[in-house]
Amino acid sequence: MKRFVLYYIIISFSIIIIPFTRATAYYPQYAILYLSPLLVFTKKIIRKDVPLILLGLVLLSSRLTNPESFRFSTIAYGLLNICLFSYYMKLLPQSGVPIVSFQKLMKYLLYAFAIVLLIQIISRLIGLPLLNKSYNMESGFKFNSLAFEASQIGPVITILVYGFIKTEEINIGRRINLKEFCKREKWLIIAYMFTSIFSNSVTCLLSSVVLLAYFVDKRKIINISLFVAGAVLIAYLMGTEATDRIFAIISPILKGDTEELYYIDASASARINPYIYYFQEFDVMSINTWLGYGCDYGSTHTWELLTGGSDSQSLMAGGISGFMYDYGLIAFIAYLIFIFSICRFRSYETFIFMTLFIFNGINFYSNWLFFMIIYSISYYQRCQYKYQLS
């Protein structure tokens, strides 16, 4: 039973089945989230719970610091994610899931993304309704596969493949290089590259570069730099929609020109501009910098700046910058303490988070999938170390 629950948690935080959603709500996730307080309170508090408790207390403190904007439903959702992750840390060693089964789960989830994407592409080519079609996939060749939208695929499949790579290294007892991995797991690589390229998402392409960085040998950095430069040139000459968008947004990002970035690519600006706004408005002497402005201030304020105040709607954009707008720098520090309790500060895992997941808000499902997989890797590493000592 415990093994089934663990599988259910990972699967429900990896894939999104659109018929089971309403707006951004995904019912299979909600089912286990709502049960998590009952599940976690049956377990003892462990040392790893301390950063989670600190983060939860900081979120709850917004009831005192910004009572006029406090909304319990938003805070409660964050607390539910905290409870579920606390339960996951205790469930993993009790479930008895062997490392080989965990590996297979990572692989099969990636295959599921690739298969659904292939079906979507074929359906679009022959004019059939799209399987698992998201709300914004009415036309064109951009596909969501098993995510809410195409831009969410890259980080999820990258952390799945990374989880597979690390557990494979634990199995063989040494680090694996790219050539050996491609030879051993040819179909896994094909599925990953197919999904990254044909979802037609900038985020997927960037995610594949982040994964490739894991195999970088510092002694061959010059050769690798030449390879990356050549790949960039080829991508530019190919002129696909995704690569065109990448090259188009580089200049306004470097200049900090938020208006030009929004004009060129509204989707990219929704992820990048909020960080530019936040640092432009950062004031170390302001009480709001430290305690935040209250729930939803970040999304509303960001939307007004993005659109020039032309629309009264809010936008869930900006990721961690929105979190800092809402809850302040103290809450962000508490979040960092939690992150670095899972990932070592100077590690590839931190690099993944800071490049692929930092653009998501604290309540976004793929962030918690990231934490689960990274924690699982560290758990299996500890098990292997204990086995070697015995």
VOPAGU-2260 file (C-alpha; in pm, 1 decimal, decimal comma):
REM VOPAGU-2260
SITE   aa  ch    i         X         Y         Z
SITE  MET   A    0       0,0       0,0       0,0
SITE  LYS   A    1     277,3     245,4      92,3
SITE  ARG   A    2     456,4     168,2    -232,9
SITE  PHE   A    3     138,5     244,6    -427,1
SITE  VAL   A    4      96,3     576,4    -243,0
SITE  LEU   A    5     454,3     677,5    -326,8
SITE  TYR   A    6     405,3     590,7    -693,3
SITE  TYR   A    7      77,6     783,7    -695,0
SITE  ILE   A    8     243,2    1096,1    -549,9
SITE  ILE   A    9     524,8    1098,8    -807,4
SITE  ILE   A   10     294,7    1025,1   -1101,5
SITE  SER   A   11      34,8    1286,6   -1003,7
SITE  PHE   A   12     310,5    1549,7    -974,6
SITE  SER   A   13     471,4    1447,1   -1305,4
SITE  ILE   A   14     188,4    1423,9   -1556,3
SITE  ILE   A   15    -121,2    1634,7   -1611,3
SITE  ILE   A   16    -429,2    1469,1   -1761,8
SITE  ILE   A   17    -629,5    1763,9   -1891,0
SITE  PRO   A   18    -982,0    1611,7   -1848,4
SITE  PHE   A   19    -907,4    1592,9   -1473,5
SITE  THR   A   20    -830,0    1964,9   -1449,9
SITE  ARG   A   21   -1020,1    2286,8   -1400,6
SITE  ALA   A   22    -817,4    2600,4   -1475,7
SITE  THR   A   23    -486,3    2530,5   -1294,6
SITE  ALA   A   24    -642,5    2281,8   -1050,7
SITE  TYR   A   25    -548,2    1916,4   -1105,2
SITE  TYR   A   26    -775,1    1684,4    -910,7
SITE  PRO   A   27    -537,2    1384,1    -871,3
SITE  GLN   A   28    -288,6    1620,4    -701,0
SITE  TYR   A   29    -559,0    1778,5    -488,7
SITE  ALA   A   30    -672,6    1436,7    -364,8
SITE  ILE   A   31    -335,9    1351,4    -207,9
SITE  LEU   A   32    -268,8    1711,7     -98,4
SITE  TYR   A   33    -591,5    1727,5     101,0
SITE  LEU   A   34    -504,4    1397,8     270,2
SITE  SER   A   35    -146,5    1503,5     349,0
SITE  PRO   A   36    -215,6    1670,9     689,3
SITE  LEU   A   37    -379,7    1350,0     813,4
SITE  LEU   A   38     -93,4    1141,4     676,4
SITE  VAL   A   39     194,5    1352,4     804,2
SITE  PHE   A   40      61,8    1389,7    1158,4
SITE  THR   A   41      82,4    1013,3    1201,0
SITE  LYS   A   42     461,6    1038,6    1160,8
SITE  LYS   A   43     731,4    1165,3    1394,0
SITE  ILE   A   44     905,6    1496,1    1328,2
SITE  ILE   A   45    1255,1    1446,3    1185,9
SITE  ARG   A   46    1549,5    1684,8    1147,6
SITE  LYS   A   47    1466,8    1743,5     779,5
SITE  ASP   A   48    1125,7    1878,6     887,0
SITE  VAL   A   49    1276,4    2183,9    1056,8
SITE  PRO   A   50    1325,4    2393,9     737,6
SITE  LEU   A   51     972,0    2297,4     628,8
SITE  ILE   A   52     825,6    2405,6     963,7
SITE  LEU   A   53    1016,6    2734,9     941,4
SITE  LEU   A   54     882,6    2796,9     590,3
SITE  GLY   A   55     527,2    2716,4     700,0
SITE  LEU   A   56     548,4    2952,7     997,5
SITE  VAL   A   57     677,8    3234,1     775,8
SITE  LEU   A   58     385,6    3186,2     536,0
SITE  LEU   A   59     138,1    3190,8     824,4
SITE  SER   A   60     299,1    3506,5     964,8
SITE  SER   A   61     157,6    3702,1     670,7
SITE  ARG   A   62    -168,6    3692,6     867,3
SITE  LEU   A   63       3,2    3934,9    1107,7
SITE  THR   A   64     220,5    4132,6     865,6
SITE  ASN   A   65     -41,8    4183,8     590,9
SITE  PRO   A   66    -381,5    4103,1     747,9
SITE  GLU   A   67    -583,8    4308,0     497,3
SITE  SER   A   68    -469,0    4095,3     200,4
SITE  PHE   A   69    -438,9    3762,5     382,4
SITE  ARG   A   70    -621,8    3484,0     198,2
SITE  PHE   A   71    -625,7    3152,2     377,7
SITE  SER   A   72    -681,1    2940,7      64,3
SITE  THR   A   73    -351,3    3057,3     -88,1
SITE  ILE   A   74    -154,4    2999,7     232,6
SITE  ALA   A   75    -329,6    2666,4     292,0
SITE  TYR   A   76    -223,2    2535,9     -49,6
SITE  GLY   A   77     139,5    2613,4      33,3
SITE  LEU   A   78     103,1    2441,2     371,4
SITE  LEU   A   79     -50,3    2135,9     202,2
SITE  ASN   A   80     253,4    2106,3     -27,0
SITE  ILE   A   81     478,5    2134,4     278,7
SITE  CYS   A   82     282,4    1862,5     460,3
SITE  LEU   A   83     292,3    1632,6     158,1
SITE  PHE   A   84     667,5    1668,4     113,3
SITE  SER   A   85     722,0    1603,7     483,9
SITE  TYR   A   86     512,9    1287,1     447,6
SITE  TYR   A   87     705,2    1186,2     133,0
SITE  MET   A   88    1038,6    1203,3     318,8
SITE  LYS   A   89     907,1     957,3     576,5
SITE  LEU   A   90     718,3     740,8     326,2
SITE  LEU   A   91    1014,8     671,2      97,0
SITE  PRO   A   92    1217,5     455,4     340,6
SITE  GLN   A   93     901,0     282,3     467,4
SITE  SER   A   94     764,6     202,0     120,1
SITE  GLY   A   95    1045,7     -36,9      33,9
SITE  VAL   A   96    1060,9      88,5    -326,8
SITE  PRO   A   97    1388,1     -53,7    -467,1
SITE  ILE   A   98    1612,1     174,5    -666,5
SITE  VAL   A   99    1548,9     -26,3    -985,7
SITE  SER   A  100    1173,0      30,6    -956,2
SITE  PHE   A  101    1230,7     401,1    -897,5
SITE  GLN   A  102    1444,8     410,6   -1213,3
SITE  LYS   A  103    1177,1     236,7   -1417,1
SITE  LEU   A  104     918,8     487,4   -1296,6
SITE  MET   A  105    1137,0     777,8   -1417,0
SITE  LYS   A  106    1186,8     609,7   -1754,1
SITE  TYR   A  107     822,2     514,6   -1810,6
SITE  LEU   A  108     701,6     865,0   -1722,5
SITE  LEU   A  109     937,0    1008,7   -1984,1
SITE  TYR   A  110     814,5     754,7   -2239,9
SITE  ALA   A  111     457,0     860,0   -2159,6
SITE  PHE   A  112     542,1    1222,8   -2246,0
SITE  ALA   A  113     700,9    1116,0   -2575,1
SITE  ILE   A  114     414,6     883,5   -2675,9
SITE  VAL   A  115     140,1    1138,8   -2604,0
SITE  LEU   A  116     338,7    1405,4   -2790,8
SITE  LEU   A  117     376,2    1173,6   -3092,0
SITE  ILE   A  118       1,9    1105,8   -3091,4
SITE  GLN   A  119     -68,9    1480,5   -3071,6
SITE  ILE   A  120     160,7    1554,3   -3367,4
SITE  ILE   A  121       3,9    1281,0   -3582,8
SITE  SER   A  122    -345,7    1397,6   -3485,3
SITE  ARG   A  123    -265,8    1756,5   -3583,7
SITE  LEU   A  124    -119,6    1644,6   -3918,8
SITE  ILE   A  125    -423,9    1436,9   -4015,0
SITE  GLY   A  126    -680,4    1671,8   -3863,6
SITE  LEU   A  127    -801,3    1462,1   -3568,6
SITE  PRO   A  128    -882,6    1601,8   -3221,9
SITE  LEU   A  129    -575,3    1623,6   -3000,3
SITE  LEU   A  130    -532,4    1378,2   -2714,2
SITE  ASN   A  131    -496,2    1559,8   -2379,2
SITE  LYS   A  132    -525,4    1897,6   -2555,0
SITE  SER   A  133    -469,8    2201,2   -2336,5
SITE  TYR   A  134    -675,4    2518,3   -2363,8
SITE  ASN   A  135    -415,2    2705,4   -2575,6
SITE  MET   A  136    -335,4    2431,2   -2828,5
SITE  GLU   A  137    -605,2    2509,0   -3082,9
SITE  SER   A  138    -369,1    2550,3   -3379,8
SITE  GLY   A  139      -3,4    2546,2   -3481,9
SITE  PHE   A  140     266,5    2297,9   -3393,9
SITE  LYS   A  141     318,6    2363,3   -3026,4
SITE  PHE   A  142     204,2    2078,3   -2803,0
SITE  ASN   A  143     150,2    2027,0   -2430,7
SITE  SER   A  144     187,6    1644,9   -2417,4
SITE  LEU   A  145     123,6    1560,8   -2047,5
SITE  ALA   A  146     157,5    1913,3   -1907,6
SITE  PHE   A  147     -67,6    2216,9   -1875,1
SITE  GLU   A  148     130,4    2383,3   -2155,0
SITE  ALA   A  149     439,5    2322,8   -2367,7
SITE  SER   A  150     671,0    2539,4   -2156,5
SITE  GLN   A  151     615,5    2313,2   -1853,7
SITE  ILE   A  152     736,3    1996,5   -2027,8
SITE  GLY   A  153    1110,0    2073,0   -2031,0
SITE  PRO   A  154    1175,3    2107,1   -1655,9
SITE  VAL   A  155     964,3    1799,1   -1573,6
SITE  ILE   A  156    1123,9    1559,5   -1824,5
SITE  THR   A  157    1470,8    1694,7   -1740,0
SITE  ILE   A  158    1436,8    1621,0   -1368,9
SITE  LEU   A  159    1293,3    1276,4   -1456,0
SITE  VAL   A  160    1596,6    1195,2   -1673,4
SITE  TYR   A  161    1834,0    1336,0   -1412,3
SITE  GLY   A  162    1670,0    1113,5   -1150,1
SITE  PHE   A  163    1727,7     816,3   -1378,9
SITE  ILE   A  164    2092,7     910,3   -1442,6
SITE  LYS   A  165    2178,3     953,4   -1074,7
SITE  THR   A  166    2014,3     629,0    -967,4
SITE  GLU   A  167    2196,9     451,1   -1251,4
SITE  GLU   A  168    2525,0     591,9   -1119,0
SITE  ILE   A  169    2436,6     467,2    -770,1
SITE  ASN   A  170    2372,1     121,1    -917,3
SITE  ILE   A  171    2704,7      97,3   -1101,2
SITE  GLY   A  172    2901,7     276,6    -830,6
SITE  ARG   A  173    3060,0     545,5   -1045,6
SITE  ARG   A  174    2984,6     850,0   -1257,3
SITE  ILE   A  175    2861,1     783,6   -1609,4
SITE  ASN   A  176    2968,7     986,6   -1915,1
SITE  LEU   A  177    2743,1    1102,8   -2197,5
SITE  LYS   A  178    2876,0     856,3   -2456,0
SITE  GLU   A  179    2825,0     560,6   -2225,4
SITE  PHE   A  180    2479,9     678,8   -2119,2
SITE  CYS   A  181    2365,4     723,0   -2480,5
SITE  LYS   A  182    2490,1     373,5   -2559,8
SITE  ARG   A  183    2319,9     217,0   -2256,5
SITE  GLU   A  184    1990,7     408,6   -2279,5
SITE  LYS   A  185    1944,0     483,2   -2648,1
SITE  TRP   A  186    1563,2     487,6   -2639,8
SITE  LEU   A  187    1555,7     706,3   -2331,3
SITE  ILE   A  188    1773,7     966,1   -2505,8
SITE  ILE   A  189    1563,3     945,6   -2822,7
SITE  ALA   A  190    1241,8     994,5   -2622,6
SITE  TYR   A  191    1392,4    1289,4   -2433,4
SITE  MET   A  192    1528,8    1466,4   -2742,1
SITE  PHE   A  193    1209,9    1399,7   -2940,2
SITE  THR   A  194     996,1    1551,4   -2664,3
SITE  SER   A  195    1233,5    1846,6   -2616,6
SITE  ILE   A  196    1248,5    1935,4   -2985,4
SITE  PHE   A  197     898,9    1862,8   -3114,3
SITE  SER   A  198     702,9    2019,9   -2830,1
SITE  ASN   A  199     834,6    2337,3   -2998,2
SITE  SER   A  200     903,7    2514,8   -2670,3
SITE  VAL   A  201    1195,8    2743,4   -2586,9
SITE  THR   A  202    1193,7    2611,5   -2230,0
SITE  CYS   A  203    1236,6    2253,3   -2354,2
SITE  LEU   A  204    1539,7    2347,7   -2562,7
SITE  LEU   A  205    1696,0    2533,7   -2270,6
SITE  SER   A  206    1619,3    2238,8   -2041,1
SITE  SER   A  207    1809,9    2002,4   -2270,8
SITE  VAL   A  208    2112,9    2234,1   -2254,0
SITE  VAL   A  209    2090,8    2228,9   -1873,1
SITE  LEU   A  210    2084,8    1847,1   -1875,2
SITE  LEU   A  211    2380,9    1836,1   -2115,2
SITE  ALA   A  212    2577,9    2053,9   -1870,4
SITE  TYR   A  213    2577,1    1763,2   -1622,7
SITE  PHE   A  214    2813,3    1571,9   -1850,6
SITE  VAL   A  215    3053,4    1863,1   -1900,1
SITE  ASP   A  216    3413,4    1766,3   -1827,3
SITE  LYS   A  217    3597,1    2073,5   -1700,4
SITE  ARG   A  218    3913,1    1947,7   -1869,4
SITE  LYS   A  219    3737,8    1964,9   -2207,5
SITE  ILE   A  220    3561,4    2295,8   -2156,4
SITE  ILE   A  221    3712,1    2451,8   -2471,9
SITE  ASN   A  222    3594,3    2166,7   -2694,4
SITE  ILE   A  223    3251,7    2175,0   -2534,7
SITE  SER   A  224    3229,7    2552,6   -2578,7
SITE  LEU   A  225    3307,2    2509,6   -2949,0
SITE  PHE   A  226    3043,3    2238,3   -2971,3
SITE  VAL   A  227    2779,7    2457,6   -2803,9
SITE  ALA   A  228    2873,2    2751,6   -3027,6
SITE  GLY   A  229    2836,6    2527,0   -3332,7
SITE  ALA   A  230    2500,4    2396,4   -3209,2
SITE  VAL   A  231    2379,6    2752,8   -3154,1
SITE  LEU   A  232    2488,6    2848,4   -3506,8
SITE  ILE   A  233    2312,9    2546,2   -3658,0
SITE  ALA   A  234    1997,1    2623,0   -3458,3
SITE  TYR   A  235    2008,7    2982,3   -3580,9
SITE  LEU   A  236    2049,2    2873,7   -3945,0
SITE  MET   A  237    1766,2    2621,3   -3908,3
SITE  GLY   A  238    1540,6    2905,5   -3799,2
SITE  THR   A  239    1276,7    2707,7   -3610,4
SITE  GLU   A  240    1011,6    2900,2   -3420,3
SITE  ALA   A  241    1162,1    2811,0   -3082,7
SITE  THR   A  242    1520,0    2905,2   -3176,5
SITE  ASP   A  243    1401,1    3228,3   -3341,7
SITE  ARG   A  244    1233,9    3324,0   -3014,2
SITE  ILE   A  245    1551,5    3249,4   -2817,1
SITE  PHE   A  246    1769,5    3473,8   -3032,7
SITE  ALA   A  247    1506,2    3747,9   -3045,5
SITE  ILE   A  248    1478,5    3785,5   -2667,1
SITE  ILE   A  249    1852,3    3784,5   -2587,8
SITE  SER   A  250    1907,3    4155,0   -2671,8
SITE  PRO   A  251    1620,1    4301,8   -2462,6
SITE  ILE   A  252    1712,7    4076,2   -2168,5
SITE  LEU   A  253    2072,2    4200,3   -2171,7
SITE  LYS   A  254    1951,7    4561,1   -2198,0
SITE  GLY   A  255    1684,8    4516,4   -1931,2
SITE  ASP   A  256    1428,8    4653,5   -2177,5
SITE  THR   A  257    1102,4    4510,1   -2043,8
SITE  GLU   A  258     881,3    4681,6   -2301,9
SITE  GLU   A  259    1077,9    4545,6   -2598,2
SITE  LEU   A  260    1082,9    4197,2   -2445,0
SITE  TYR   A  261     704,4    4205,5   -2396,2
SITE  TYR   A  262     657,2    4321,8   -2756,4
SITE  ILE   A  263     880,7    4043,6   -2894,7
SITE  ASP   A  264     761,9    3755,6   -2675,8
SITE  ALA   A  265     484,7    3805,7   -2420,7
SITE  SER   A  266     526,8    3451,3   -2284,6
SITE  ALA   A  267     899,0    3497,0   -2213,7
SITE  SER   A  268     840,6    3843,5   -2067,6
SITE  ALA   A  269     587,1    3697,9   -1821,0
SITE  ARG   A  270     869,6    3485,6   -1678,6
SITE  ILE   A  271    1162,5    3727,8   -1703,4
SITE  ASN   A  272    1023,4    4081,2   -1667,0
SITE  PRO   A  273     898,7    4031,7   -1307,5
SITE  TYR   A  274    1257,1    3976,3   -1193,4
SITE  ILE   A  275    1370,2    4295,1   -1368,0
SITE  TYR   A  276    1080,6    4486,7   -1207,1
SITE  TYR   A  277    1160,4    4346,0    -863,4
SITE  PHE   A  278    1527,0    4445,3    -869,4
SITE  GLN   A  279    1442,9    4786,0   -1013,2
SITE  GLU   A  280    1205,5    4846,9    -721,0
SITE  PHE   A  281    1419,1    4679,0    -453,6
SITE  ASP   A  282    1464,7    4901,9    -148,8
SITE  VAL   A  283    1651,1    4753,8     145,2
SITE  MET   A  284    1509,1    5023,3     375,6
SITE  SER   A  285    1145,5    4943,0     294,2
SITE  ILE   A  286     950,9    4728,8     540,2
SITE  ASN   A  287     763,7    4575,2     245,9
SITE  THR   A  288    1089,7    4445,6     103,2
SITE  TRP   A  289    1132,2    4232,4     413,8
SITE  LEU   A  290     770,5    4144,3     500,5
SITE  GLY   A  291     607,6    4163,7     156,5
SITE  TYR   A  292     298,6    4342,1      29,7
SITE  GLY   A  293      49,5    4059,9      87,4
SITE  CYS   A  294    -118,5    3782,6    -109,5
SITE  ASP   A  295    -140,5    3826,8    -487,2
SITE  TYR   A  296      30,9    4166,3    -489,6
SITE  GLY   A  297     310,7    4023,2    -703,5
SITE  SER   A  298      82,5    3881,3    -974,2
SITE  THR   A  299    -141,4    4189,6    -989,5
SITE  HIS   A  300     146,9    4436,7    -980,9
SITE  THR   A  301     341,7    4237,7   -1240,3
SITE  TRP   A  302      42,9    4224,7   -1475,2
SITE  GLU   A  303      -7,1    4599,2   -1452,2
SITE  LEU   A  304     358,5    4662,9   -1533,7
SITE  LEU   A  305     358,5    4408,0   -1815,1
SITE  THR   A  306      50,5    4551,7   -1986,4
SITE  GLY   A  307      84,9    4916,1   -1887,1
SITE  GLY   A  308    -224,4    4886,5   -1669,8
SITE  SER   A  309    -441,0    4820,3   -1974,8
SITE  ASP   A  310    -607,2    4518,0   -1822,1
SITE  SER   A  311    -743,6    4463,9   -1473,1
SITE  GLN   A  312    -669,3    4092,0   -1476,5
SITE  SER   A  313    -384,8    3942,0   -1278,2
SITE  LEU   A  314    -131,8    3694,1   -1400,2
SITE  MET   A  315      41,2    3409,5   -1219,6
SITE  ALA   A  316     380,4    3521,8   -1347,8
SITE  GLY   A  317     719,7    3588,3   -1205,1
SITE  GLY   A  318     775,8    3280,2    -993,9
SITE  ILE   A  319    1000,6    3356,0    -698,4
SITE  SER   A  320     987,5    3731,0    -763,6
SITE  GLY   A  321     611,2    3712,6    -709,9
SITE  PHE   A  322     673,0    3516,0    -389,9
SITE  MET   A  323     911,0    3790,4    -267,2
SITE  TYR   A  324     660,8    4062,2    -359,0
SITE  ASP   A  325     388,5    3879,4    -163,0
SITE  TYR   A  326     576,5    3752,4     144,0
SITE  GLY   A  327     903,1    3946,8     150,7
SITE  LEU   A  328    1273,0    3876,9     169,8
SITE  ILE   A  329    1250,5    3699,4     506,3
SITE  ALA   A  330    1015,8    3440,4     354,5
SITE  PHE   A  331    1249,9    3404,3      57,4
SITE  ILE   A  332    1541,5    3337,0     293,6
SITE  ALA   A  333    1331,6    3069,1     466,8
SITE  TYR   A  334    1258,3    2917,0     124,8
SITE  LEU   A  335    1631,3    2916,1      41,1
SITE  ILE   A  336    1707,3    2742,8     371,7
SITE  PHE   A  337    1459,8    2471,1     275,3
SITE  ILE   A  338    1602,3    2440,9     -79,3
SITE  PHE   A  339    1959,3    2407,2      47,8
SITE  SER   A  340    1848,4    2147,9     301,9
SITE  ILE   A  341    1757,7    1934,8      -1,4
SITE  CYS   A  342    2029,3    2047,5    -245,7
SITE  ARG   A  343    2389,8    2125,8    -160,7
SITE  PHE   A  344    2465,0    2494,7    -227,9
SITE  ARG   A  345    2740,6    2436,5    -482,0
SITE  SER   A  346    2587,0    2147,1    -669,6
SITE  TYR   A  347    2438,9    2059,9   -1006,2
SITE  GLU   A  348    2098,5    2014,1    -837,7
SITE  THR   A  349    2103,8    2379,1    -730,8
SITE  PHE   A  350    2200,6    2473,8   -1087,3
SITE  ILE   A  351    1895,8    2285,7   -1219,0
SITE  PHE   A  352    1664,9    2458,4    -973,3
SITE  MET   A  353    1801,4    2805,7   -1038,4
SITE  THR   A  354    1778,4    2768,5   -1417,0
SITE  LEU   A  355    1457,6    2566,8   -1467,0
SITE  PHE   A  356    1240,4    2596,5   -1155,3
SITE  ILE   A  357    1314,9    2940,6   -1014,1
SITE  PHE   A  358    1060,7    3087,1   -1257,7
SITE  ASN   A  359     779,1    2895,0   -1084,9
SITE  GLY   A  360     593,7    3003,4    -775,0
SITE  ILE   A  361     636,9    2811,9    -450,5
SITE  ASN   A  362     304,2    2631,1    -500,3
SITE  PHE   A  363     380,2    2511,0    -853,2
SITE  TYR   A  364     363,1    2132,5    -881,4
SITE  SER   A  365     687,3    2076,0   -1074,8
SITE  ASN   A  366     891,1    2245,7    -799,8
SITE  TRP   A  367     768,9    1989,3    -549,2
SITE  LEU   A  368     836,6    1709,3    -799,4
SITE  PHE   A  369    1192,4    1841,1    -817,9
SITE  PHE   A  370    1228,3    1827,8    -439,2
SITE  MET   A  371    1086,1    1473,6    -425,5
SITE  ILE   A  372    1324,1    1337,4    -688,7
SITE  ILE   A  373    1631,7    1510,9    -544,5
SITE  TYR   A  374    1544,8    1384,4    -197,3
SITE  SER   A  375    1494,4    1032,2    -339,1
SITE  ILE   A  376    1839,4    1042,8    -499,7
SITE  SER   A  377    2001,1    1143,3    -169,1
SITE  TYR   A  378    1808,4     867,5       9,9
SITE  TYR   A  379    1932,2     597,7    -229,7
SITE  GLN   A  380    2286,0     737,4    -203,0
SITE  ARG   A  381    2269,8     702,0     176,2
SITE  CYS   A  382    2138,4     347,1     142,7
SITE  GLN   A  383    2425,4     256,3     -90,0
SITE  TYR   A  384    2679,8     412,1     147,9
SITE  LYS   A  385    2540,9     215,5     443,8
SITE  TYR   A  386    2548,3    -103,9     235,3
SITE  GLN   A  387    2915,5     -45,8     147,1
SITE  LEU   A  388    3002,4       9,3     514,8
SITE  SER   A  389    2824,3    -305,9     628,7
